[in-house]
């Protein structure tokens, strides 16, 4: 499948095991590509802007991501079409 036909996904979670398992599961499906995984914090917003994913899967209760749900609002302000 051509790269442009893939749904790009960014994972944001402080649980390394979740990131590893989710990456393996998502990448095993045709049409989906995990383009990045980050353990939270302010880097998550910068990473999302750099990678421009179509979907962001985010753990909103991470201590390193203050405001949890507020992060989603900030994410949508820079990537208004992203699915969360």
Protein Blocks (a to p, Z undefined) as FASTA:
>chain_A
ZZklpccdddddfblklmmmmmmmmmmpghiacfbdceejjklmmmmmmnopabdcddfk
bfklghilmmmmmmmmmmmmbcZZ
